[in-house]
Amino acid sequence: MLASAPTGSGKSAAFGLPLLHVLADLPRGKTRCLILAPTRELAAQIAEHLQSLARHTGVKVAAIYGGVGFGPQVGMFRRGTDIIVATPGRLLDHLSQGTATLEGIELLVLDEADRMLDMGFLPDVRRVLKRLPAKRQTLFFSATIPPAIGALTKELLHDPVRVDLARIGAPAVGITQTIYSIDQQRKADLLLELLKDNNIFSAIAFTRTKSRANRLAAMLAKHNVPADRIHGDRSQAQRTRALDDFKRGKYRVLVATDIAARGIDIAELGHVINFDVPMVAEDYIHRVGRTARAKATGDAITFVAADEEKYFSQIERALGRRLDRAKTPELPAVSAVAAMPGALQRQRPSAPRTAAQSQSRPRRPQPKGPAHADTGRPAPAGRAS
């Protein structure tokens, strides 16, 4: 099956409930279903939803992803957990070490199939598929199925049934889209101005890079806006804690890279802010789809700098219409981030120093005594999952 539907329409339940119905009457102690997800957060969320749905069935569900200990996950495989929800990277780690087997898999689900099958995930997906029994049922689910991905699925699926409930290239109904044309160096000022509106009580702000996410979260905290961030350089424990704290209202703004744009379900999220314009139109749809879930309403706000107009034009072409620019509110004369180290605006490279300038530069005094070693633990090398 190849299925697509608007973000927030309940795709997890659409495949989860039939899976539970099939597995409920089968003997326990054998892993029969594998669900692959592109991010740790999405894998954990799917597992949590299925565990809630399976509460009175006896069907066991477990999440397998990187950033946490190997030992408990090994036990999940050995006990034959009925449904395993996994990221490809950590699953391959278990397969390579012989701590997992997929011989009993009868049902395979790929959630967010477009991201799973892009150039980054395709090699890992192929390696997983080689370990699965040839006789199985395979289901692909996603909010968007671009033509290139549709062609690729013909290679991986055999005569699939196509279920398409999504409007092509459109966010979910109920999302109000507001666009501001703004200089790159004034984006932070605009965000602070908008946050003066107390109706924005819960928002995800998306940035293009991890470093910009760090700087934006720091700027918000400096201006007394409760905020945290999630991205690939943060440990799984940090990402989980930040997301949980945001859901329970500790933080007003969660700053994120696109790691959070796929499938994360946050109840009553009123606003999504594209601090940076995504470079791919499908990512815009996934980002704004974090709000207005389950037929609710929400607001998507996008800041478009001059050098991002080309990306936003691609988004408008995918949507099939031009989005009108809103009037930018009056901003303070002095930028709120101008004095911050590593400010959020893009900095021009400085001119190289001449030999005379280099010689005239005073040398910094050297500290006395032995240097202290960095006691921070580096992120483990290897595959991100």
Order of alpha helices (4+ residues) and beta strands (2+ residues): beta-alpha-beta-alpha-beta-alpha-beta-alpha-beta-alpha-alpha-beta-alpha-beta-beta-alpha-beta-alpha-beta-alpha-beta-beta-alpha-beta-alpha-alpha
